[in-house]
Amino acid sequence: MKFHYTRLLLAGLLACQTFNLLAEVALDRIVAVVENDIIMQSELETKLRTVVGQMQQQGIQLPSSSVLETQVLERMILIIIQLQRAEETGIRVDDETLNRTISNIAAENKVSLSQFRDILEKDGFNYEQFRENIRNEIIISRLRQRQVDNRISISSKEIDNALSNMEFQGKTETEYLLSHILISLPEAPTPDEEEQARLVATKVLEDLKAGQDFAMMASTYSDGQRALEGGDLGWRKKNEIPTLFSTQIASMEKGDISDLIKSSSGFHIVKLADVRSSEKHIITQTNARHILIKLDELTTADDARVRLDQLKTRIEGGDDFEVLAKSHSDDTVSAADGGNLGWSSPGRMVPKFEEVMDQLEIGEISQPFDTQFGWHLLQVLDRREHDDTENVRRTKASEAIRRRKSEEAHQNWLRHLRDEAYVEYRLNEY
């Protein structure tokens, strides 16, 4: 799995230099007990500095310090619970995977790994602790994939229905920018707990209608996973919007805020921040054919290259590529059709093969080259512009359905984990 860390993350980390990093160790204390683990005040303060830096970089108005402290502590508790479950199920991340991930983070921030480490340490951040934080993120991602994502299935019928609904509503190409606030309920709320949550949600909605900033209210009151990002859910197509919200979104205009939406998770408030339309998806397809020589105990890389050089010389001398492919290629499927691979779209072939193919002119034959499958001789037969919109629509519909199901399942899964875990708050004991 690839992890994307933008400049915003790095900026958020670096913004923390405005805080005093020399915590008073003598005053350190336990602020929460989570099963057999504990969270110390110093750990909470470190996480608070990072979160505050990120929120400031995004221009999100900070809630009160006590509210923010509680929000961040609850997030830390959820992380610990997930790490405990991951350990119980044997999920581990080796150093090679961790090093590769951190190298990618440095590259995305346009610095070398050593420069990235120097930047962190110069501004007071422990590099080894940063490594462990990244390791934990990978572990939690793998746990979610195993416990939630891998259990989600999508049928062709669901995709057909999603596309039909989009066409019926005339919003096939429409995307929505959404923000979200959740006032959560426990898994089996009492009437008093439900009424209290309703009162809080109603007050939040009234304040929003009166002009309060949505991002600030989300970071202050929301129990949603995106609360500290101002409740921002990002751009979504109609079928990517949770079913719970879709009816209200359909009748909302840009800037509108929904009424309270009740679910088993709690009370939701959604803002339609913006609307946009997307375009058709036109791609360049390539029709190519190849001859493959696989390596084995009797065929070395040099042997394969020499054989393909000889075949290329014969083709350039007038021999038929199709005939030679049928008699010499180890790709038995394409060999039966003279080496023809048919029309391929970008991303279908392995990267090295596609790179060589894209550099060839129509009719041109490549030099022998290798991929993980063996050595190839490749010829481009033709190219065409292809409207791939329908395929893209179905792919995106499938991804959207999966994303929607995953988010709903993930929220329920986290709530179940949280309700099952033993958690003792000590934040306000002193």
C-alpha positions in Angstrom: 0.0 0.0 0.0 1.3 3.4 -0.9 1.1 6.2 1.6 0.8 9.9 0.4 2.2 12.6 2.7 1.8 16.1 1.3 3.7 19.2 2.1 0.9 20.1 4.4 1.9 17.3 6.8 5.5 18.4 6.8 4.4 22.1 7.2 2.2 21.0 10.1 5.1 19.3 11.8 7.5 22.2 11.2 4.9 24.7 12.5 5.2 23.1 15.9 8.5 24.9 16.4 6.5 27.8 17.9 5.8 25.6 21.0 8.2 24.9 23.8 9.4 21.3 23.2 11.1 21.0 26.5 8.2 19.6 28.5 8.5 19.6 32.2 9.2 15.9 32.8 8.7 16.3 36.5 5.0 17.1 35.9 4.4 14.2 33.6 1.4 12.1 34.5 -1.0 9.4 33.2 -4.0 11.0 31.4 -5.7 7.7 30.2 -5.5 4.0 30.7 -6.4 1.9 27.7 -6.5 -1.8 28.4 -2.9 -2.6 29.4 -1.5 0.6 27.9 -1.3 4.2 29.2 -1.1 7.6 27.7 1.1 10.2 29.4 0.6 13.9 29.5 3.8 14.5 27.6 2.6 12.2 24.8 -0.7 14.1 24.6 1.1 17.5 24.5 3.3 16.3 21.7 0.3 15.2 19.7 -1.5 18.4 20.4 1.4 20.4 19.0 1.3 18.5 15.8 -2.5 18.8 15.4 -2.5 22.5 16.2 0.3 23.1 13.6 -1.7 21.2 11.0 -5.0 23.0 11.7 -3.2 26.4 11.6 -1.7 25.5 8.2 -5.2 24.7 6.9 -6.6 27.9 8.3 -9.1 26.1 10.6 -10.1 28.1 13.7 -9.0 26.3 16.8 -11.6 25.2 19.4 -11.0 25.8 23.1 -7.9 24.1 24.5 -10.0 21.8 26.7 -12.2 20.7 23.7 -9.1 20.1 21.5 -7.3 18.3 24.2 -10.3 15.9 24.6 -10.6 15.4 20.8 -6.9 14.6 20.4 -6.9 12.3 23.5 -9.9 10.3 22.1 -8.1 9.9 18.8 -5.0 8.6 20.6 -7.1 6.1 22.5 -8.6 4.8 19.2 -5.1 4.4 17.8 -3.9 2.4 20.8 -7.0 0.2 20.7 -6.3 -0.6 17.0 -2.6 -1.3 17.6 -3.6 -3.7 20.4 -6.0 -5.5 18.1 -3.3 -5.6 15.4 -0.8 -7.1 17.8 -3.3 -9.8 18.8 -3.8 -10.7 15.1 -0.1 -10.9 14.4 0.2 -7.8 12.1 3.8 -6.6 11.8 5.7 -4.1 9.7 9.3 -4.9 8.9 12.1 -2.3 8.7 12.5 -2.7 4.9 8.8 -1.7 4.4 9.1 1.1 6.9 12.3 2.5 5.3 10.7 2.4 1.8 7.7 4.3 3.1 9.7 7.0 4.8 11.9 7.4 1.7 8.7 8.0 -0.3 7.5 10.6 2.2 10.9 12.5 1.8 10.7 12.3 -2.0 7.1 13.7 -2.0 8.4 16.6 0.0 11.2 17.1 -2.6 14.1 16.4 -0.2 16.5 13.5 0.3 16.0 11.1 3.2 19.0 12.6 5.1 17.6 16.2 4.5 14.2 15.1 5.7 15.7 13.6 8.9 17.8 16.8 9.5 14.7 19.0 9.1 12.8 16.9 11.7 15.6 16.8 14.2 16.5 20.5 13.7 13.0 21.4 14.8 13.1 19.2 17.8 11.4 16.0 16.6 12.8 12.6 17.5 13.4 10.8 14.2 13.1 7.4 15.8 9.7 8.3 17.3 8.6 9.6 13.8 9.6 6.2 12.4 7.5 4.4 14.9 4.5 6.7 14.2 4.7 5.8 10.5 5.0 2.1 11.4 1.9 2.4 13.5 0.0 4.1 10.6 0.9 1.2 8.3 -0.1 -1.4 10.9 -3.5 0.3 11.4 -4.0 0.5 7.7 -3.4 -3.2 7.3 -5.7 -4.0 10.3 -8.5 -1.9 8.7 -7.9 -3.7 5.4 -8.1 -7.1 7.0 -11.0 -6.4 9.4 -13.1 -4.1 7.2 -12.1 -3.5 3.6 -11.4 -7.2 2.6 -14.9 -8.2 3.8 -16.7 -5.8 1.5 -18.1 -7.2 -1.8 -19.6 -5.4 -4.7 -21.8 -7.0 -7.3 -22.3 -6.0 -11.0 -25.9 -5.4 -10.1 -24.9 -2.8 -7.5 -22.8 -1.0 -10.1 -25.6 -1.1 -12.7 -28.0 0.3 -10.1 -25.6 3.0 -9.1 -25.1 4.1 -12.7 -28.8 3.9 -13.5 -29.6 6.1 -10.5 -27.1 8.7 -11.5 -28.5 8.8 -15.1 -32.0 9.1 -13.8 -31.1 12.0 -11.6 -29.2 13.6 -14.5 -26.1 14.0 -12.4 -23.8 11.4 -13.9 -20.9 13.9 -14.1 -21.6 15.9 -11.0 -19.3 16.0 -8.0 -20.0 17.4 -4.5 -17.6 18.9 -2.0 -18.9 17.9 1.4 -18.2 18.7 5.1 -19.6 16.6 8.0 -20.3 16.8 11.7 -21.2 13.8 13.8 -22.6 13.9 17.3 -22.1 10.3 18.2 -24.2 7.8 20.2 -22.9 4.7 22.0 -23.7 1.3 20.5 -26.8 0.8 22.7 -27.8 4.3 23.9 -30.2 4.9 26.7 -33.1 7.4 26.1 -31.3 10.0 28.2 -28.0 9.6 26.2 -29.9 9.9 22.9 -31.8 13.0 24.1 -28.5 14.6 25.3 -26.9 14.0 21.9 -29.9 15.4 20.1 -29.7 18.6 22.2 -26.0 19.1 21.5 -26.6 18.4 17.8 -29.5 20.9 17.7 -27.4 23.6 19.3 -24.6 23.0 16.8 -27.0 23.2 13.9 -28.5 26.5 15.3 -25.1 28.0 15.6 -24.2 27.0 12.0 -27.4 28.5 10.7 -26.5 31.6 12.6 -23.3 31.9 10.7 -20.7 30.0 12.8 -17.8 28.6 10.8 -18.4 24.9 9.9 -14.8 23.8 10.1 -14.4 25.3 13.6 -17.6 23.8 14.8 -16.6 20.4 13.4 -13.2 20.5 15.1 -14.9 21.5 18.3 -18.0 19.2 18.5 -17.7 16.4 15.8 -16.9 12.8 16.7 -16.3 12.0 13.0 -13.0 10.7 11.8 -12.4 14.0 9.9 -13.2 16.3 12.8 -9.8 17.8 13.1 -9.7 18.4 9.4 -12.7 20.6 9.8 -15.1 17.8 8.8 -13.9 17.9 5.2 -15.0 14.8 3.3 -13.5 15.9 0.0 -15.0 15.8 -3.5 -17.5 12.9 -4.1 -19.7 11.8 -6.9 -23.4 11.1 -6.1 -22.8 7.4 -5.6 -19.9 8.0 -3.3 -22.1 9.9 -0.8 -23.3 7.7 2.1 -26.9 6.6 1.4 -27.8 8.3 4.7 -27.0 11.8 3.2 -27.9 11.4 -0.5 -31.6 12.3 -0.2 -30.9 15.6 1.5 -27.9 16.4 -0.8 -30.1 16.0 -3.8 -32.3 19.0 -2.8 -29.4 21.2 -1.5 -27.7 24.1 -3.2 -24.1 25.2 -2.9 -23.5 26.5 0.6 -26.5 24.8 2.2 -26.4 23.0 5.5 -28.6 20.0 6.1 -31.1 19.4 8.9 -30.2 16.8 11.5 -29.8 13.4 10.1 -30.3 10.5 12.5 -28.6 7.1 12.3 -27.4 4.4 14.6 -24.1 6.2 14.8 -25.6 9.4 16.0 -26.8 12.8 14.6 -25.2 14.1 11.4 -25.0 17.5 9.9 -23.7 17.9 6.3 -22.7 21.0 4.4 -22.6 21.1 0.6 -19.6 23.4 0.1 -19.3 23.2 -3.7 -20.5 21.5 -6.8 -18.6 20.8 -10.1 -18.8 18.7 -13.3 -16.3 16.3 -14.7 -15.4 15.6 -18.4 -15.3 12.6 -20.7 -12.3 10.3 -20.4 -10.4 10.0 -23.7 -7.3 7.7 -23.7 -4.8 6.6 -26.3 -4.8 2.9 -26.9 -2.0 1.0 -28.5 -2.2 -2.2 -30.6 1.1 -4.1 -30.4 2.6 -7.5 -30.8 5.6 -9.2 -29.3 7.9 -12.2 -29.1 8.7 -13.4 -25.6 11.7 -15.5 -24.6 11.5 -16.8 -21.0 14.6 -17.5 -18.9 15.1 -20.9 -17.4 18.0 -23.3 -16.5 18.9 -23.6 -20.1 18.2 -20.0 -21.3 20.2 -17.1 -19.8 19.6 -13.4 -20.3 22.4 -13.3 -22.9 20.9 -16.2 -24.8 17.5 -14.6 -24.9 18.9 -11.2 -26.1 21.0 -12.9 -28.8 18.0 -14.9 -30.1 15.8 -11.8 -30.2 18.5 -9.8 -32.0 18.6 -12.6 -34.6 14.8 -12.6 -35.0 14.8 -8.8 -35.4 17.4 -9.0 -38.1 15.3 -11.6 -39.9 12.1 -9.4 -39.6 14.0 -6.4 -41.0 15.2 -8.6 -43.8 11.7 -9.4 -44.8 10.6 -12.3 -42.6 7.0 -12.1 -41.3 6.8 -11.1 -37.6 3.6 -13.1 -37.2 5.1 -16.3 -38.5 8.2 -15.9 -36.2 6.1 -15.1 -33.2 4.0 -18.3 -33.7 7.2 -20.4 -33.8 9.5 -18.7 -31.3 7.4 -16.9 -28.7 7.1 -18.4 -25.2 3.9 -16.4 -24.6 1.7 -19.2 -25.8 -1.6 -17.2 -25.7 -0.4 -14.3 -27.9 1.8 -16.6 -30.0 -1.3 -18.3 -31.4 -2.3 -14.9 -32.8 1.1 -14.0 -34.2 2.2 -12.3 -31.0 -0.8 -9.8 -31.2 -1.7 -8.4 -27.8 -4.8 -6.5 -29.0 -5.7 -3.0 -28.0 -4.3 -2.0 -24.6 -5.1 1.0 -22.4 -2.6 2.9 -20.3 -1.8 0.9 -17.1 -2.7 -2.5 -18.5 0.9 -3.6 -19.2 3.8 -3.7 -16.7 5.6 -0.3 -16.5 8.8 -1.3 -18.4 6.8 -2.9 -21.2 4.5 0.2 -21.5 7.5 2.6 -21.3 9.1 0.9 -24.3 5.8 0.6 -26.2 5.0 4.3 -25.8 8.4 5.3 -27.2 7.9 3.4 -30.5 6.5 4.8 -33.7 3.8 2.9 -35.5 5.5 0.0 -37.4 8.7 0.4 -35.4 10.4 -2.7 -33.7 12.1 -2.3 -30.4 15.5 -3.5 -29.3 15.3 -6.6 -27.1 14.4 -5.6 -23.5 13.6 -7.4 -20.3 10.7 -7.4 -17.8 9.9 -9.7 -15.0 8.4 -12.1 -17.5 11.5 -12.5 -19.7 12.9 -10.8 -22.8 10.8 -9.2 -25.4 10.8 -8.0 -29.0 8.0 -5.5 -29.5 6.3 -3.9 -32.5 3.6 -1.2 -32.4 1.0 -1.9 -35.0 -1.4 1.1 -34.5 -2.7 3.7 -32.1 -6.1 5.2 -31.6 -8.0 7.7 -29.4 -10.7 5.8 -27.4 -13.6 7.1 -25.4 -13.1 5.1 -22.2 -15.7 7.0 -20.2 -18.1 4.0 -19.7 -15.3 1.8 -18.4 -14.1 4.6 -16.2 -17.6 5.2 -14.9 -18.0 1.6 -14.0 -14.6 1.5 -12.3 -15.3 4.7 -10.4 -18.8 3.5 -9.5 -17.3 0.3 -8.0 -14.7 2.3 -6.1 -17.3 4.7 -4.8 -19.6 1.9 -3.6 -16.6 0.2 -1.9 -15.5 3.5 -0.4 -19.0 4.2 0.9 -19.4 0.7 2.3 -15.9 0.9 3.8 -16.5 4.2 5.6 -19.8 3.1 7.0 -18.3 -0.3 8.1 -15.2 1.4 9.4 -17.2 3.8 11.6 -19.2 1.0 13.1 -16.1 -1.1 13.6 -14.3 1.7 15.4 -17.3 2.3 17.6 -17.5 -1.4 18.4 -13.8 -1.5 19.3 -14.2 1.6 21.5 -17.2 0.3 23.3 -15.5 -3.1 24.0 -12.3 -1.6 25.3 -11.5 -0.7 28.9 -10.7 3.0 29.0 -10.1 5.0 32.1 -9.9 8.8 31.8 -7.5 10.6 34.2 -7.3 13.9 32.3 -9.0 16.1 34.9 -7.9 14.3 38.0 -5.4 17.0 38.9 
